[in-house]
Amino acid sequence: MRAAPLDLSSLLVCLAAMASCANAASEAPRVPPSVILVSIDTVRADSLACYGGPEGATPALDALAGVATRYETCVSSAPWTMPSHASMFTGLYPFEHGAHTFGRDDASRRDNVFALHPKIETLAEALAAEGYRTGGVVANTIYLRPELGMDAGFQHWDVLREDGDRVTDRALAWLDETAGGDRPAFLFVNYMDAHRPYATGRSDVHGGDLLNALIERVMVEGEQGGALAEEVRALQQEAVTRLDGHLATLFAGLRERGLFEDAVIVVTSDHGEAFGEHGVVEHSKDVYEELVRVPLLVKRPGSERGDVRIERASSVDVAGLIAEALAETTAAGVAERFPRLPGAHPVLTENHFSRAKDLRRFGDRFQRIRRAVYEGERKLIVDSRGSVELNDLASDAGGRTARASEEPDRAAARESLLQATIDATVFQGERVLPGRLSRAQRDEMQTLGYGR
């Protein structure tokens, strides 16, 4: 039996329907990619070869930069771990999220720090709501501990201070344990190898002892760091290079699991480290460039060639950059909750007092709030006690020469902008104290240089 011929009008209707279905399929939001956020604690930007550091020092990170967007200048929102990580997770500055230190030290067993308020939404909470499986593998057992609210939104939060090779193993193991199905992963990995006492793998030298000697020379005696400062910095650079090897293993593990090419991968640091510059050693004490300029590498899905962006970025942009990479996926709504992106807002950094140990040892020196705002290559630093410094970073990259007295109008205008920004968005919620530290936590603080 012969089939009845299809008339022309019916054929056109069928073809149009097929085309409409094809277009709808091509325009439908795709499944969002996995997200890997790596925080390399205490790593200055200039420790990486791709940022002008020692040649060959960081081959794994340089290779990542070859397929990622490298932000030439990224400023940490604070010069120490907790407030800067809170900024990465919330897209807010410390004066907005409130998770920072306070000036009084009313009990030896209570740390002088406010926890992140549970009402403030984190990137992990937003991604979990979009169906992500969320996990954190963390080496900083003190300032990323759950009591500080840093684990908000993470279904798995594994806190244990170990060498970078074990951190990498734990991170890849979590991916394997939760693999399967169509749910993407959000994995946060925190390495502590470049933090005191510097994990160089050597047994003949102890970074903590050398740091203590440098603190005594620079911050107590008021002398220049000299050869001792160079020795300490070289030791930390060894730790950074060794850490780069652990990152190479992590990236290789992501490739073996088919995650590297299609994932959003972000690598940054929470703060830098000073080795005697401006009379400061280590971190959490001031807002100078050595303490706040950090690397920021962002690899988007399918990227095969890197590029360099010159607009100044910030820790508060990390959540927005991740959200932006999800804009054409089913998780597109995340971008509305984390709108900050590099170049679209004032860049600030701030330090509220310092760690309790510093407040006890150095008295009035750290009983203040220090804030800085950037405008082009100008950086204005304002102290809550009234002093003002204006630095020209184009001619003085370390900000060692203050120019406020030479450019009073510019300094006054920047100070007004800084104050207006803070007044408009300052944290108004209830302050959250994390409770007293256990004996084990106090011992851990001692090892990390924060204890008595």
Protein Blocks (a to p, Z undefined) as FASTA:
>chain_A
ZZddddfklmmmmmmmmmmmmmmmmmpccddddddddddehiafklpfklopaehklmml
mmmmmmcccdfbacdfbfcfklmmmmmmnopafklnopacdfbdfbfkbccbddddfklc
cfklmmmmnopacddddfblklmcfklopmgoiabdcdddddfklmmmmmmmmmmmmggc
jbdcddddddfklgcehinhpakbcfklmmmmmmmmmmmnopafklmlmmmmmmmmmmmm
mmmmmmmmmmmmmmmnopmmmpccddddfbdcdehighighehkbccfklmgccddddde
hiabdcddfbdcdfklmmmmmmmmmmmmcklmmmmmmmbcghiaccddddehiafklmmm
nommlnccdddddehjbccdddfklpacdddfklmmnopaccklmmmmlmmmmmmmmmmm
mmmmgcfbdcddebjadfklmmmmmmnopaZZ
